[in-house]
């Protein structure tokens, strides 16, 4: 069950995250920072940063969401593993499979499937996201890396943080996008009107998306997208913001009679192997439902 709180600041000049950690017994400062990052804390009705300084009398409202499941169960879910070594696996994730458990889907996730393949991973991790170094939305298909040990996970996380991992997506949007190549730069944060959505907001986090037109299909455009940052729902939010929504995207895009989910596929990825530093690249072809949608539109 969600828990809602409202406080009136009585320590002028205090940092928001520190104030919440000290004032609310249920929250550590780290937990408070996560709630703030997730857009679940407002000051005087506006989303604020963790470093925001409070004024006396500021009204702070925040929500603590339900806790995620406290344990993980291995599940015999088929995995399409396209590469595996002692440090990691590269998996071609199908659409419809969430990456890790969360409120609303406590099981039947990629993590549950990985634990069935690698039961030793559960013994080495104290986390509900063992091996996870990046995510794909539930209804996005394509390549995802899973680390097998802490050293590999730290190495891969550092590569993602430094933007050293190349990720390319194939995306179909409504409309004829011009010019044929470009960069979308717009800050992304929690949508102040719809808390479960993200949006382009002035005080959001820096976000940068590079695109290239593959081909035009009538009133549609097939794109190759390279996100240079990794914000939540970045590709979908950026394309919707410039007026070219992702086909089949129920949250930010437009419905389509040709496909039952968002046309978004992580088709290519390049990174350095943690143990050797060797640069490797992997490809995933468009799945059948996306190929069928393109044929129907053509």
Backbone as a ProteinNet text record, in pm:
[ID]
protein_1_A
[PRIMARY]
XXXXXXXXXXXXXXXXXXXXXXXXXXXXXXXXXXXXXXXXXXXXXXXXXXXXXXXXXXXXXXXXXXXXXXXXXXXXXXXXXXXXXXXXXXXXXXXXXXXXXXXXXXXXXXXXXXXXXXXXXXXXXXXXXXXXXXXXXXXXXXXXXXXXXXXXXXXXXXXXXXXXXXXXXXXXXXXXXXXXXXXXXXXXXXXXXXXXXXXXXXXXXXXXXXXXXXXXXXXXXXXXXXXXXXXXXXXXXXXXXXXXXXXXXXXXXXXXXXXXXXXXXXXXXXXXXXXXXXXXXXXXXXXXXXXXXXXXXX
[TERTIARY]
84	0	88.3	50.9	124.1	101.6	203.3	190.7	222.7	131.6	150.4	181.4	270.1	310.1	314.1	289.9	316.9	380.6	483.3	558.9	566.7	585.6	613.4	756.8	841.7	983.3	1002.6	1083.8	1112.3	1262.4	1340	1485.1	1529.9	1519.7	1556.7	1702.4	1724.3	1860	1900.6	1818.5	1854.1	1834.3	1921.8	1902	1778.1	1705.1	1581	1604.4	1703.2	1724	1767.1	1853.8	1900.3	1786.3	1702.4	1590.3	1492.5	1462	1370.3	1429.7	1559.8	1625	1626.1	1635.9	1641.3	1502.9	1404.9	1272.2	1178.7	1191.4	1101.2	1174.3	1135.3	1205.9	1210.5	1112.6	1107.2	1212.5	1269.7	1357.6	1502.7	1591.4	1732.1	1753.4	1868.7	1895.2	1900.3	1956.9	1964.2	1825.8	1737.1	1599.1	1529.7	1552.9	1493.5	1540.6	1669.3	1722.8	1656.9	1631.1	1565.6	1422.5	1349.6	1213.2	1214.6	1314.1	1324.3	1356.4	1452.4	1490.5	1372.6	1288.3	1171.8	1054.6	1074.9	970.6	856.6	880.9	773.8	771.5	857	863.4	841.7	751.3	730.7	750.2	796.2	807.7	718.7	619.1	521.2	457.2	433.5	363.4	448.5	580	667.9	775.5	809.3	915.8	1046.4	1124.3	1248.3	1365.9	1484.1	1606.4	1645.5	1725.8	1772	1850.7	1921.9	2008.8	1935.5	1804.2	1728.1	1735.5	1753.3	1756.6	1616.1	1575.4	1439.6	1429.3	1311.1	1277	1179.2	1180.2	1085	943	860.9	722.9	697.7	804.8	784.3	703.6	610.4	530.9	591.7	625.2	687.3	587.3	553.1	463.4	541	525.9	594.4	516.2	544.5	478	583.3	562.6	647.5	571	617.9	543.8	552.7	469.7	477.1	613.8	657.2	785.6	779.2	890.1	900.5	909	888	898.5	1033.1	1035.3	1157.8	1239.8	1196.4	1273.4	1254.6	1346.1	1341.6	1330.7	1251.8	1233.5	1278.4	1367.2	1403.6	1280.9	1267	1154.9	1208.5	1153.9	1199.5	1137.2	1191.7	1146.4	1255	1220.8	1323.6	1399.5	1530.4	1615	1685.1	1688	1764.8	1899.7	1997.8	2131.1	2215.9	2263.2	2341.6	2492.2	2529.2	2671.4	2678.8	2778.2	2797.6	2943.4	2998.6	3130.7	3126.4	3240.9	3243.6	3197	3186.6	3149	3006.9	2952.8	2827.5	2753.1	2628.3	2546.6	2487.7	2477.3	2400.3	2274.8	2160.7	2032.5	1947.6	1879.8	1783.8	1646.9	1605.1	1483.3	1359.2	1258.7	1133.7	1050.7	965.2	869.4	774.1	729.3	635.1	699.8	833.2	904.5	971.3	926.6	990	1129.6	1218.4	1356.7	1369.9	1303.3	1315.7	1182.4	1164.3	1038.4	1016.4	891	851.5	706	655	512.7	428.7	337.9	254.7	296.2	425.2	470.4	583	547.7	645.9	727.1	683.4	755.4	746.4	791.7	794.5	868.4	993.1	1076.4	1205.8	1282.6	1412.8	1502.2	1498.6	1580	1541.4	1413.2	1369.4	1421.3	1420.1	1470.5	1620.8	1693.4	1839.3	1877.2	1802.3	1833.2	1814.5	1721.4	1705.4	1824.5	1879	1995.9	2124.5	2129.4	2249.1	2209.5	2177.8	2134.7	2239.8	2367.5	2473.2	2468	2402.1	2393.3	2315.9	2214.5	2134.2	2216.5	2309.6	2390.8	2490.8	2529.1	2632	2576.5	2444.6	2386.6	2282	2279.8	2177.4	2092.7	2025.2	1954.4	1838	1735.4	1625	1655.8	1774.8	1815	1953.4	1976.9	2110.4	2152.1	2271	2325.7	2278.5	2177.8	2121.3	2210	2253.5	2334.6	2265.6	2164	2081.3	1946.5	1851.1	1715.5	1660.6	1561.8	1475.2	1332.9	1248.3	1107.6	1047.5	944.8	880.4	842.7	787.4	739.2	840.8	966.4	1075.7	1152	1178.4	1253.8	1399.4	1484.9	1623	1727.6	1847.1	1967.6	1980	2014.2	2038.9	2152.4	2237.2	2351.7	2316.5	2354.3	2340.3	2477.2	2522.8	2653.6	2640.7	2748.9	2748.1	2816.2	2890.4	2960.3	2973.5	3011	3014.4	3117.3	3234	3337.3	3291	3232.2	3181.7	3068.8	2982.7	2871.3	2922.3	3023	3079.4	3146.6	3219	3285.9	3184.3	3080.6	2980.2	2901.9	2870.5	2799.1	2882.6	3013.6	3101.6	3103.8	3100.8	3096.7	2967.7	2856.2	2730.2	2733.1	2784.7	2787.2	2872.4	2984.6	3074.5	3032.6	2919.5	2864.4	2957.6	3026.8	3118.4	3051.3	2927.7	2852.7	2772.8	2785.5	2706.5	2577.9	2465.3	2335.2	2257.8	2204.4	2127.1	1991.1	1887.4	1751	1689.9	1600.1	1516.6	1378.2	1328.3	1204.9	1120.8	993.1	900.7	817.5	814.1	737.1	631.3	529.3	423.8	471.1	462.1	503.7	634.7	666.3	789.4	889.5	981.2	1075.6	1185.9	1203.5	1314.2	1377.3	1506.8	1599.4	1625.3	1700.2	1717.6	1815.3	1882.6	1969.6	1969.8	1979	1979	1995.8	1994.3	2010	1899.1	1834.6	1731.2	1793	1792.7	1845.3	1735.2	1689.2	1584.9	1586.2	1585.2	1588.5	1463.3	1480.8	1369.6	1356.6	1233.1	1205.1	1064.5	1023.6	889	786.5	681.2	576.2	499.1	499	433.4	282.7	222.3	75.9	36.1	128.7	100.2	221.6	214.7	331.3	390.8	313	364	434.4	437	497.1	619.4	701.5	812.8	775.7	850.4	819.9	943.7	942.1	1044.9	1011.3	1099.7	1078	1206.2	1189.7	1304.6	1407.3	1360.2	1451.5	1478.5	1453.8	1483.5	1632.2	1666.1	1805.2	1841.1	1965.2	2013.2	1983.4	1935.7	1906.9	1937.6	2001	2045.8	2025.2	1955.9	1920.8	1959.9	2039.3	2079.3	1992	1950.2	1867.1	1915.7	1879.6	1908.7	1792.2	1742.9	1633.4	1686.3	1622.4	1654	1574.1	1441.5	1358.9	1222.9	1156.8	1020.9	923.6	813.8	709.8	576.4	542.4	420.6	430.6	334.4	333.6	403.5	499	576.1	724.9	807	951.9	1016.5	1098.6	1176.9	1311.1	1345.4	1465	1563.9	1691.3	1792.1	1822	1810.6	1825.4	1945.6	2026.9	2135.7	2116.3	2068.2	2056.1	2192.6	2235	2365.5	2357.9	2238.3	2215.6	2113.8	2089	2002.2	1887.5	1811.7	1699.4	1579.3	1497	1378.5	1288.9	1253.7	1163.8	1217.7	1349.8	1408.6	1366.8	1382.2	1352.1	1206.2	1117.3	974.1	934.7	990.1	957.8	1012.5	1137.4	1197.8	1124.5	1092.7	1025.8	884.2	814.8	681.6	691.8	796.7	812.6	834.1	895.8	918.9	807.4	703.1	587.3	591	678.5	687.7	680.8	560.8	545.9	572.7	618.8	647.7	518.1	515.1	396.6	372.7	248.4	210.3	237.8	295.6	328	202.6	153.7	27.4	39.9	162.3	180.7	213.1	306.2	350.2	322	286.1	277.8	137.5	122.7	-6.5	-41.1	-169	-209.4	-197.1	-186.3	-171.6	-245.6	-314.5	-379.1	-277.7	-153.5	-52	31	27.1	112.3	49.7	65.2	0.9	92.2	214.3	305.9	391.6	473.5	554.3	659.5	677.9	775.7	910.7	975.9	1103.3	1186.7	1301.1	1382.5	1529	1591.3	1734.7	1813	1850.7	1902.4	2052.2	2127.3	2272.6	2335.8	2443.6	2512.2	2661.2	2744.1	2887.9	2944.3	3039.1	3100.4	3230.1	3305.2	3428.7	3404.8	3458.6	3448.1	3523.7	3462.3	3525.6	3663.7	3683.1	3809	3923.4	3894.6	4001.6	4008.7	3901.7	3898.8	3871.7	3846.8	3819.4	3683.6	3682.9	3557.6	3477.2	3349.9	3263.2	3133.1	3072.2	2943.2	2848.3	2720.9	2619.3	2499.1	2431.3	2314.9	2196.2	2079.4	1954.6	1861.2	1815.9	1723.6	1587.7	1512.7	1377.4	1294.8	1222	1134.2	1018.3	952	849.1	736.5	692.2	579.1	614.4	740.3	780.4	799.8	856.7	870.9	733	639	503.3	438.1	461.6	405.1	460.6	591.6	650.5	591.3	571.6	513.2	370.2	294.5	155.5	148.6	242	243.3	289.6	386	437.2	331.8
-119.3	0	125.5	224.1	350	425	497.2	581.7	725	816.7	957.2	1038.3	1136.4	1219.2	1365	1454.6	1596	1655.7	1736.8	1799.6	1949.3	2023.9	2167.1	2188.6	2240.5	2256.2	2354	2312.5	2399.2	2419.4	2381.2	2401	2474	2605.7	2679.9	2656.2	2636.8	2615.4	2470.9	2377.3	2235	2179.8	2085.2	2013.7	1925.6	1915.8	1838.8	1693.5	1625.5	1483.4	1461.3	1549.9	1535.9	1560.4	1658.8	1690.9	1573.7	1511.3	1397.2	1281.4	1254.9	1145.3	1165.1	1290.8	1319.9	1332.1	1370.6	1400.1	1280.3	1196.1	1081.9	954.4	891.3	772.1	657.8	653.9	543.7	557.2	675.7	701.5	720.1	652.1	688.9	800	864.1	969.4	910.2	787.8	722.4	694.3	643.6	616.1	745.4	850.7	980.4	1028.5	1011.8	1053.2	977.3	847.4	768.3	816.3	845.8	897.7	1029.2	1113.6	1242.7	1221.4	1133	1104.2	1048.6	968.9	909.2	1006.4	1130	1230.2	1218.1	1151	1125.8	1227.3	1329.5	1433.2	1569.3	1647.7	1784.7	1882.5	1999.9	2110.4	2223.3	2257.1	2358.7	2324.3	2193.5	2147.3	2126.5	2146	2130.3	2026.3	1946.7	1849	1922.1	1870.7	1938.2	1842.5	1899.8	1820.8	1784.2	1678.5	1637	1747.4	1828.4	1932.3	2063.2	2066.2	2189.8	2233.5	2363.2	2418.7	2465.3	2427.5	2455	2591	2648.3	2768.6	2732.2	2806.1	2780.5	2792	2692.3	2692.9	2623.4	2578.7	2503.1	2377.2	2347.8	2226.6	2114.8	2004.3	1890.3	1775.9	1730.8	1616.1	1503.7	1383.2	1270.8	1142.2	1047.6	917.4	808.8	713.5	595	480.9	432	326.6	194.6	97.9	-35.1	-96.8	-176.4	-242.8	-352.4	-367.9	-476.7	-609.4	-719.2	-849.9	-866.2	-938.2	-950.8	-1073	-1149.3	-1266.4	-1290.8	-1365.7	-1399.1	-1549.6	-1590.9	-1733.1	-1765.3	-1861.5	-1903	-1955.6	-1918.7	-1965.4	-2016.4	-2125.6	-2188.7	-2117.5	-2001.1	-1920.1	-1928.2	-1963	-1975.2	-1844.4	-1854.2	-1739	-1759	-1654.4	-1657.7	-1591.5	-1674.7	-1624.3	-1622.5	-1504.4	-1496.6	-1489.6	-1466.9	-1471.7	-1497.9	-1577.7	-1605	-1636.3	-1578.3	-1615.4	-1618.7	-1620.7	-1634.2	-1508.6	-1396.1	-1268.8	-1223.9	-1261.9	-1200.5	-1285.6	-1248.7	-1302.2	-1185	-1201.1	-1108.5	-1182.8	-1129.1	-1195.6	-1114.2	-1182.6	-1118.7	-1129.4	-1021.2	-1022.7	-1005.6	-1089.2	-1069.3	-956.5	-898	-800.5	-871.1	-797.6	-853.4	-909.3	-915.2	-968.3	-853.3	-827.5	-724.3	-769.3	-674.4	-709.2	-760.8	-694.6	-737.1	-720.2	-790	-778.2	-636.7	-600.4	-470.3	-481.4	-383.3	-387.8	-400.2	-495.8	-518.2	-638.8	-671.9	-796.2	-857.4	-929.3	-984.5	-1100	-1156.6	-1270.2	-1270	-1381.2	-1398.7	-1282	-1258.5	-1152.8	-1213	-1130.5	-1173.8	-1222.3	-1151.3	-1191.1	-1330.2	-1359	-1493.3	-1599.7	-1568.2	-1662.8	-1682	-1573.3	-1580.7	-1665	-1651.5	-1728.8	-1878.3	-1915	-2056.9	-2106.5	-2019.7	-2055.1	-2050.6	-1956.6	-1936.7	-1930.6	-2042.8	-2039.5	-1982.2	-1990.8	-1937	-1785.1	-1719.4	-1573.6	-1526.7	-1602.1	-1564.4	-1570.6	-1664.6	-1679.9	-1566.1	-1504.7	-1401.7	-1261.1	-1244.9	-1112.2	-1093.7	-973.3	-936.1	-826	-858.9	-759.7	-824.8	-743.1	-790.2	-774.9	-724.4	-706.5	-766.4	-889.7	-947.1	-950.5	-898.5	-900.4	-790.2	-714.3	-612.4	-488.3	-446.3	-325.1	-218.6	-256	-159.9	-225.5	-147.1	-199.9	-176.6	-255.7	-230.3	-229.6	-143.9	-145.1	-283	-315.5	-446.3	-475.6	-376.9	-399.4	-360.8	-342.6	-323.2	-454.1	-494.9	-618.3	-584.9	-689	-671.2	-703.2	-650.6	-692.5	-631.1	-717.1	-671.2	-754.6	-689.7	-756.5	-791.4	-910.1	-951.5	-994.3	-933.9	-967.8	-1090.5	-1171	-1293.4	-1276.8	-1169.8	-1149.8	-1000.4	-967.1	-826.9	-745.9	-803.9	-730.1	-696	-792.1	-766.4	-664.4	-675.5	-581.5	-438.9	-422	-289.3	-234.8	-321.2	-278.5	-233.1	-312.3	-278.1	-153.4	-141.7	-22.3	103	91.5	205.7	240.8	138.8	165.7	237.7	196.4	264.5	407.5	425.1	558.2	655.1	605.8	692	703.1	642.1	645.3	579.1	474.9	402.1	286	256.5	148.3	207.2	148.2	191.1	109.4	177	110.1	170.9	85.1	131.2	62.1	139.8	88.8	113.4	24.2	49.3	88.9	201.4	260.2	307.6	279.2	329.1	440.5	555.6	669.1	708.9	776.3	829.9	963.2	978.5	1101.7	1084.7	1181.2	1178.6	1273.5	1216.9	1296.7	1352.3	1483.7	1550.8	1649.5	1678.6	1623.4	1474.3	1411.9	1267.5	1222.8	1314.4	1282.5	1403.5	1377.8	1489.3	1443.5	1538.8	1513.5	1586.6	1516.9	1575.7	1597.7	1720.5	1753.3	1822.3	1757.3	1814.6	1741.9	1816.9	1757.3	1674.4	1562.5	1472.2	1454.7	1460.5	1437.6	1385.1	1366.2	1317.8	1421.5	1376.2	1465.3	1517.2	1649	1700.7	1680	1655.8	1636.8	1490.6	1403.1	1259.3	1189	1155	1111.5	980.2	899.3	771.9	786.6	908.5	932.2	1021.1	1018.6	1111.2	1216.9	1327.8	1435.1	1521.9	1601.9	1704.6	1817.6	1840.1	1943.3	2023.1	2151.4	2242	2197.6	2151.8	2115.8	1965.8	1896.5	1754.5	1728.3	1603.2	1563.4	1571.2	1607.4	1618	1489.7	1503.3	1387.2	1423.2	1328.6	1353.7	1227.1	1241	1127.9	1158.5	1070.8	1086	994.2	1044	961	968.2	864.4	858.8	788.2	845.9	783.4	663.6	548.5	430.1	433.4	457.6	471.9	528.4	584.8	633.8	528.8	512.5	416.9	490.9	558.3	637.9	747.9	748.4	850.2	801.7	710.9	660.1	673.9	672.3	676.8	569.9	486.7	388.3	450.7	450.9	520.2	424.8	464	406.6	513.2	474.2	567.6	527.5	626.9	604.4	699.3	648.6	735.5	756.2	880.1	907.2	915.1	934.6	926.3	814.8	782.4	668.2	701.5	804.8	843.9	751.3	741.3	656.1	699.1	605	627.8	734.3	751.9	864.3	869.8	759.1	759.4	795.1	732.9	754.4	898.5	952.9	1090.1	1190.9	1173.4	1268.6	1270.9	1153.9	1149.6	1207.6	1179.9	1239	1391.1	1439	1582.8	1660.2	1597.2	1667.4	1638.6	1567	1546.9	1422.8	1326.6	1202.1	1084.1	1055.1	953.6	812.6	727.8	588.2	513.2	441	363.8	251.8	240.3	135.1	166.5	283	320	372.4	296.9	331.5	450.5	485.1	593.1	726.3	728.4	853.6	860.6	747.5	741.4	734.3	658.3	646.8	499.6	463.2	322.9	288.3	159	115.3	-16.1	-30.4	-158.8	-265	-222.5	-313.7	-382.4	-330.1	-386.9	-362.5	-459.1	-452.1	-396.2	-358.8	-301.1	-195.7	-125.9	-19.3	-75.3	-6.9	-48.5	7.2	-67.6	-25.6	-150	-159.9	-281.3	-244.9	-297.8	-276.6	-373.2	-327.7	-419.3	-434.3	-341.6	-351.1	-293	-357	-310.3	-341.3	-246.7	-268.1	-222.2	-299.6	-265.7	-344.1	-318.3	-389.9	-503.5	-621.3	-732.9	-698.9	-719.3	-679.3	-740.2	-866.7	-934.9	-897.7	-879.4	-860.5	-720.2	-644	-512.7	-516.5	-636.3	-649.9	-587.3	-509.6	-450	-554.5	-570.4	-668.3	-599.7	-651.2	-599.4	-715.1	-692.7	-795	-734	-817.4	-773.1	-863.3	-805.4	-880.1	-837.4	-929.1	-892.9	-852.4	-778.9	-742.5	-867.9	-872.9	-988.8	-991.3	-1106.1	-1131	-1028	-986.4	-892.8	-757.3	-713.2	-585.2	-595.9	-707.3	-729	-731.8	-796.6	-807.2	-668.8	-586.3	-450.5	-369.2	-381.2	-308.3	-352.9	-482.5	-534.1	-483.5	-480.2	-433.6	-285.6	-208.2	-63.8	-37.8	-117.5	-99.6	-132.6
0	0	0	-83.3	-83.6	46.8	87.8	206.4	166.8	199.1	165.1	291.3	276	389	345.7	440.5	414.1	539.1	513.2	621	596	699.7	690.3	738.3	649.9	682.2	797.6	893.9	1008.1	1026.8	926.6	932.5	805.9	802.6	682	644.8	512.2	464.2	454.5	510.4	506.8	365.5	326.6	201.3	212.3	103.7	104.5	142.5	79.1	108.1	253	302.1	441	538.8	507.4	595.1	604.8	489.1	492.1	570.1	550	621.7	771.4	814.5	957.8	1020.7	939.3	993	990.9	887.3	873.5	913.5	1022.8	1071.8	971	878.8	781.4	671.5	657.9	544.7	586	514.9	521.1	419	423.7	325.1	183.9	173.1	42.4	-12.6	74.5	32.9	-7.6	69.7	36.6	-100.2	-127.9	-258.2	-372.5	-350.4	-455.5	-479.3	-372.2	-388.7	-465.4	-435.4	-503.9	-651	-679.6	-818	-896.1	-830.4	-895.7	-908.7	-863	-877.5	-779.8	-667	-569.9	-455.9	-465.3	-361.8	-426.1	-370	-418	-303	-336.8	-241.2	-292.9	-213.4	-253.7	-388.7	-406.4	-525.9	-648.4	-636.9	-752.6	-722.8	-825	-809.8	-782.8	-686.4	-647.5	-656.4	-654.3	-654.5	-511	-498	-365.2	-295.9	-375.2	-319.4	-290.5	-318.2	-297.3	-150.7	-128.7	7.2	46.3	165.2	211.2	278.4	266.4	341.3	452.1	559.3	667.7	613.7	644.9	600.9	469.4	401.4	277.4	306.1	215.9	232	147.3	212.9	145.7	143.8	25.1	9.3	-56.9	-6.9	-69.7	-49.3	-138	-137.1	-127.4	-37.8	-30.9	-94.4	-210.8	-281	-207.8	-244.5	-182.2	-204.9	-109.7	-123	-229.1	-299.3	-396.3	-322.3	-389.9	-324.3	-255.3	-144.7	-64.7	-102.4	-202	-240.7	-390.1	-445.9	-587.7	-603.8	-698.8	-725	-867.3	-884.6	-1020.5	-1094	-1221.4	-1302.4	-1435.6	-1478.4	-1602.1	-1722.7	-1753.1	-1866.4	-1973.9	-2095.7	-2199.7	-2222	-2238.4	-2266.4	-2400.4	-2480	-2604.4	-2576.1	-2542.5	-2507.3	-2634.4	-2674.4	-2797.4	-2770.9	-2644.1	-2606.2	-2457	-2416.1	-2273.9	-2247.5	-2140.6	-2092.6	-1940.3	-1874.6	-1728.8	-1657.2	-1729.8	-1668.4	-1697.6	-1811.3	-1853	-1954.9	-1974.5	-2082.8	-2160.4	-2290.5	-2372.9	-2415.9	-2378	-2399.4	-2496	-2584.6	-2675	-2608.4	-2542.3	-2461.8	-2549.4	-2528.6	-2603.3	-2543.8	-2624.3	-2572.2	-2476.5	-2375.5	-2279.4	-2154.6	-2152.6	-2036.3	-1962.2	-1838.1	-1756.4	-1716.4	-1690.9	-1658.5	-1516.8	-1421.4	-1281.5	-1209	-1095.7	-1022.2	-969.7	-959	-905.4	-865.1	-790.3	-757.1	-883.8	-884	-1001	-1082.3	-1079.9	-1145.4	-1061.8	-956.3	-863.4	-919.9	-1030.4	-1087.5	-1237.9	-1298	-1442.7	-1509.6	-1465.3	-1520.7	-1573.9	-1640.7	-1690.6	-1576.3	-1464	-1349.2	-1299.8	-1292.2	-1250.8	-1346.4	-1475.8	-1575.4	-1562.6	-1540.1	-1525.8	-1404.1	-1294.6	-1174.5	-1197.2	-1283.3	-1316.2	-1397.6	-1480.3	-1562.5	-1480.2	-1385.3	-1302.6	-1155.5	-1092.6	-952.4	-858.8	-896.7	-810	-799.7	-897.3	-894.1	-772	-732.3	-616.1	-488.2	-480.3	-360.2	-344.2	-454.8	-450.9	-442.9	-453	-458.2	-347.9	-293.3	-197.2	-259.9	-365.4	-444.5	-515.5	-545	-626	-774.5	-806.1	-945.4	-969.9	-932.4	-948.3	-1094.4	-1121.4	-1255.9	-1347.5	-1306.7	-1395	-1395.9	-1514.1	-1526.8	-1610.8	-1683.9	-1756.8	-1780.2	-1831.7	-1845	-1984.6	-2017.3	-2131.9	-2080.1	-2135.4	-2097.2	-2124.3	-2050.5	-2064.1	-2208.5	-2277.9	-2413.9	-2521.1	-2481.7	-2577.5	-2589.9	-2711.4	-2736.4	-2763.5	-2756.3	-2799.6	-2695.5	-2719.8	-2649	-2510.2	-2415.6	-2278.9	-2219.8	-2139.9	-2077.3	-1933.3	-1890.5	-1750.7	-1700.4	-1590.9	-1533.2	-1443.5	-1439.2	-1358.3	-1222.3	-1203.8	-1076.3	-1048.9	-925.8	-884.6	-962.2	-987.7	-1059.9	-1201	-1268.8	-1403.5	-1400.1	-1300	-1290.4	-1269.4	-1184	-1159.5	-1285.4	-1356.8	-1479.2	-1584.5	-1604.5	-1704.9	-1665.4	-1536.9	-1490.2	-1515.7	-1496.9	-1522.7	-1670.9	-1756.6	-1900.5	-1939.2	-1881.7	-1910.8	-1857.9	-1737.7	-1677	-1757.2	-1811.2	-1888.5	-2035.2	-2069.6	-2205.8	-2306.6	-2259.7	-2346.5	-2418.2	-2382.4	-2446.7	-2562.8	-2679.4	-2794.6	-2802.2	-2803.5	-2812.4	-2928.7	-3013.7	-3128.6	-3128.1	-3153	-3155.8	-3293.6	-3334.3	-3450	-3399.1	-3452.4	-3402.2	-3519.9	-3515.2	-3616.1	-3554.3	-3623.1	-3572.4	-3674.7	-3625	-3710.7	-3768	-3900.9	-3965.7	-4040.7	-4126.8	-4206.1	-4140.4	-4064	-3985.5	-4074.9	-4070.1	-4137.6	-4040.2	-4057.4	-4155.6	-4130.8	-4221.8	-4214.5	-4107.3	-4044.1	-3930.2	-3837.7	-3709	-3615.4	-3471.9	-3382.8	-3239.4	-3165.2	-3074.4	-2988.5	-2851	-2805.4	-2672.7	-2593	-2487.7	-2402.8	-2269.2	-2161.6	-2028.2	-2002.3	-1932.4	-1902.2	-1751.4	-1704.2	-1562.7	-1546.2	-1423.4	-1395.5	-1442	-1507.7	-1554.5	-1433.6	-1409.2	-1288.5	-1288	-1405.6	-1412.7	-1407.7	-1448.6	-1450.2	-1390.1	-1263.9	-1188.6	-1239.3	-1312.7	-1362.3	-1496.7	-1551.1	-1682	-1669.6	-1772.4	-1784	-1887.8	-1888.2	-1982.1	-2000.7	-2105.6	-2122.1	-2025.7	-1929.1	-1827.8	-1809.7	-1785.6	-1778.7	-1675	-1559.2	-1451.3	-1444.9	-1555.2	-1558.8	-1578.9	-1601.5	-1621.2	-1769.2	-1795.7	-1933.1	-2010.5	-2132.6	-2216.1	-2361.2	-2431	-2568	-2650.4	-2763	-2847.7	-2992.5	-3052	-3191.6	-3278.5	-3394.7	-3481.6	-3626.3	-3701.9	-3845.7	-3913.6	-4022.1	-4096.8	-4174.4	-4156.5	-4237.2	-4366.1	-4354	-4472.9	-4434	-4536	-4519.3	-4573.1	-4499.8	-4538.9	-4536	-4649.3	-4649.6	-4545	-4452.2	-4346.5	-4219.2	-4235.7	-4122.8	-4155	-4049.6	-4066.8	-3979.8	-4041.3	-3966.2	-3934.1	-3805.5	-3757.4	-3693.6	-3699.9	-3611.2	-3506.8	-3381.2	-3269.6	-3184.7	-3149.6	-3054.7	-2936.5	-2823.3	-2705.3	-2640.2	-2628.5	-2568.4	-2417.1	-2365.2	-2220.9	-2198.8	-2073.1	-2045.2	-1952.6	-1984.5	-1899.3	-1920.3	-1819.6	-1826.6	-1942	-2029	-2142.7	-2239	-2241.3	-2315.3	-2462	-2533.6	-2676.9	-2701.4	-2626.7	-2645.4	-2613	-2504.9	-2463.7	-2564.4	-2606.7	-2700	-2833.8	-2887.4	-3017.4	-3008.5	-2899.5	-2881.2	-2870	-2803.6	-2780.5	-2909.9	-3010.6	-3137.7	-3239	-3196.2	-3280.7	-3367.6	-3333.6	-3409.7	-3312.7	-3262.5	-3157.5	-3208.4	-3116.9	-3149	-3175	-3284.4	-3322.5	-3221.5	-3175.7	-3082.1	-2936.4	-2907.4	-2769.5	-2700.6	-2603.6	-2538	-2444.5	-2402.6	-2305.7	-2371.4	-2464.3	-2525.8	-2676.1	-2735.6	-2880.5	-2934.7	-3043	-3109.5	-3127.3	-3108.9	-3131.5	-3279.1	-3307.1	-3445	-3465.7	-3577.2	-3606.6	-3648.7	-3670.8	-3723.3	-3614.9	-3491.9	-3387.1	-3250.2	-3161.1	-3029.3	-2921.6	-2959.3	-2859.7	-2929.2	-2851.2	-2908.4	-3004.8	-3116.2	-3216.8	-3173.8	-3087.6	-3029.8	-3003.7	-3071.9	-3065.3	-3048.4	-2942.1	-2917.4	-3004.4	-3124	-3224.6	-3231.4	-3170.4	-3180	-3054.5	-3008.4	-2888.3	-2897.7	-2854	-2850.1	-2717.2	-2662.6	-2533.9	-2518.9	-2411.5	-2384.6	-2286.1	-2317.2	-2223.5	-2095.6	-1979.4	-1853.7	-1830.3	-1864.9	-1831.3	-1923.7	-2053.9	-2152.2	-2210.1	-2198.8	-2260.7	-2410	-2463.2	-2606.5	-2640.3	-2749	-2794.9	-2871.2	-2834.3	-2900.9	-2940.9	-3045.3	-3091	-3117.9	-3090.3	-3109.6	-3180.6	-3259.6	-3335.5	-3307.1	-3312.3	-3299.4	-3411.8	-3495.1	-3603.5	-3547.8	-3628.2	-3587	-3561.1	-3451.1	-3426.2	-3524.2	-3526.4	-3626.8	-3624	-3504.9	-3499.5	-3560.1	-3543.3	-3600.3	-3751.5	-3796.8	-3941.6	-4008	-3943.6	-3999.2	-4005.9	-3904.5	-3904.4	-4021.1	-4048	-4159.1	-4293.2	-4308.5	-4433.3	-4451.2	-4341.9	-4351.5	-4387.1	-4334.3	-4361.9	-4504.9	-4549.6	-4686.4	-4789
[MASK]
++++++++++++++++++++++++++++++++++++++++++++++++++++++++++++++++++++++++++++++++++++++++++++++++++++++++++++++++++++++++++++++++++++++++++++++++++++++++++++++++++++++++++++++++++++++++++++++++++++++++++++++++++++++++++++++++++++++++++++++++++++++++++++++++++++++++++++++++++++++++++++++++++++++++++

